[in-house]
Amino acid sequence: MLVPCLRVAVLSCLCAAIGGCYYLQAAHGQYELMRAREPIDEVLDARATPPGLAHRLRLVEQARDFSVSELGLPDNDSYRTYADIGRDYVVWNVFAAPEFSLEAKTWCFPVAGCVGYRGYFSEASAHREANELAAHGDDVAVIGVAAYSTLGRFSDPVLNTMMRWGDVELVAVMFHELAHQLIYVKGQTTFNESFATAVEEFGIERWLAAHGSEKELADYRAGKALRQELSLLAEAAGTDLQAIYKADIPADRMREQKRDRFARLGADMHDAFTRAGRESPAWLDGGLNNARLASLAMYTGRLDEFRALLADCNDDLPCFYDKVRQLARDL
């Protein structure tokens, strides 16, 4: 295997050959992230480690062992180290879709295959890419990401960007990202994200049953119900928008109907957050468009199918994973 610095050199040559620097920034960003890693045991032993961070890292160690013994997720060096990268997000993903379509633009990469977003380690670079796409008429969204998976190609660290979450969300995202290392199909973003979300949901239910309080479990289920409501609202809006985009009407009229439908979706989502006693996220204020809707669908588009598969297996994970692998072979 190439060492990180050699990877940077090789990818620099590739950038020169293909006339772009995207892979160079990706290689450099990954190298900097890997260089910042420290074994969690060493961080816990260090006197300078704040008590709050030490508590969270002990939780990570416990949940990481649980992910192997109880969920059958990969037993490797991922999430056995910690890295403070000094910023709020590790990458910023750019999503794009045509003005009158919910079909996400895709980018293709050697390891991940074709996916419906493009990630940047620099927020400014992500916004430059989004501005270029918007200048060509696309709807765009730039979304900060606090954690991601290299699909087992590297030993992914726990990041400081993940530490602002509550305990349950921290554990849930770790289960989600490890699920990508277990089963991943190139070019099938919705399949991959929906599968990982199903594993995350089941894993958290089992984790909280063993280690959580009744309040934590109730809070998690309330959040899950809210996410389900938001998903249904987005799905209904998507159906309406597809009908609008297929209609034989002038572009100005189509644009007006699109704007009105997104405004209604935003209001409905605000109401859902209010009823749940939660604050609406900032992206709801003027941030809804085709690209944002496409990004939401990637995580839930096949979620019900995977939930049903798990139920058919009576919550037996080896059975579930086998059925998912069969589905993956048929794609």
Rosetta blueprint (number, residue, H / E / L):
1 M L
2 L L
3 V L
4 P H
5 C H
6 L H
7 R H
8 V H
9 A H
10 V H
11 L H
12 S H
13 C H
14 L H
15 C H
16 A H
17 A H
18 I H
19 G L
20 G L
21 C L
22 Y H
23 Y H
24 L H
25 Q H
26 A H
27 A H
28 H H
29 G H
30 Q H
31 Y H
32 E H
33 L H
34 M H
35 R H
36 A L
37 R L
38 E E
39 P E
40 I H
41 D H
42 E H
43 V H
44 L H
45 D H
46 A L
47 R L
48 A L
49 T L
50 P L
51 P H
52 G H
53 L H
54 A H
55 H H
56 R H
57 L H
58 R H
59 L H
60 V H
61 E H
62 Q H
63 A H
64 R H
65 D H
66 F H
67 S H
68 V H
69 S H
70 E L
71 L L
72 G L
73 L L
74 P L
75 D L
76 N L
77 D L
78 S L
79 Y L
80 R L
81 T E
82 Y E
83 A E
84 D L
85 I L
86 G L
87 R L
88 D L
89 Y L
90 V L
91 V E
92 W E
93 N E
94 V E
95 F E
96 A E
97 A E
98 P L
99 E L
100 F L
101 S L
102 L L
103 E L
104 A L
105 K L
106 T L
107 W E
108 C E
109 F E
110 P L
111 V L
112 A L
113 G E
114 C E
115 V E
116 G L
117 Y L
118 R E
119 G E
120 Y E
121 F L
122 S L
123 E H
124 A H
125 S H
126 A H
127 H H
128 R H
129 E H
130 A H
131 N H
132 E H
133 L H
134 A H
135 A H
136 H L
137 G L
138 D L
139 D E
140 V E
141 A E
142 V E
143 I E
144 G E
145 V E
146 A L
147 A L
148 Y L
149 S L
150 T L
151 L L
152 G L
153 R L
154 F L
155 S L
156 D L
157 P L
158 V E
159 L E
160 N H
161 T H
162 M H
163 M L
164 R L
165 W L
166 G L
167 D H
168 V H
169 E H
170 L H
171 V H
172 A H
173 V H
174 M H
175 F H
176 H H
177 E H
178 L H
179 A H
180 H H
181 Q H
182 L H
183 I L
184 Y L
185 V L
186 K L
187 G L
188 Q L
189 T H
190 T H
191 F H
192 N H
193 E H
194 S H
195 F H
196 A H
197 T H
198 A H
199 V H
200 E H
201 E H
202 F H
203 G H
204 I H
205 E H
206 R H
207 W H
208 L H
209 A H
210 A H
211 H H
212 G L
213 S L
214 E H
215 K H
216 E H
217 L H
218 A H
219 D H
220 Y H
221 R H
222 A H
223 G H
224 K H
225 A H
226 L H
227 R H
228 Q H
229 E H
230 L H
231 S H
232 L H
233 L H
234 A H
235 E H
236 A H
237 A H
238 G H
239 T H
240 D H
241 L H
242 Q H
243 A H
244 I H
245 Y H
246 K H
247 A L
248 D L
249 I L
250 P L
251 A H
252 D H
253 R H
254 M H
255 R H
256 E H
257 Q H
258 K H
259 R H
260 D H
261 R H
262 F H
263 A H
264 R H
265 L H
266 G H
267 A H
268 D H
269 M H
270 H H
271 D H
272 A H
273 F H
274 T H
275 R H
276 A L
277 G L
278 R L
279 E L
280 S L
281 P L
282 A H
283 W H
284 L H
285 D L
286 G L
287 G L
288 L L
289 N L
290 N H
291 A H
292 R H
293 L H
294 A H
295 S H
296 L H
297 A H
298 M H
299 Y H
300 T H
301 G L
302 R L
303 L H
304 D H
305 E H
306 F H
307 R H
308 A H
309 L H
310 L H
311 A H
312 D H
313 C L
314 N L
315 D L
316 D L
317 L H
318 P H
319 C H
320 F H
321 Y H
322 D H
323 K H
324 V H
325 R H
326 Q H
327 L H
328 A H
329 R H
330 D H
331 L L
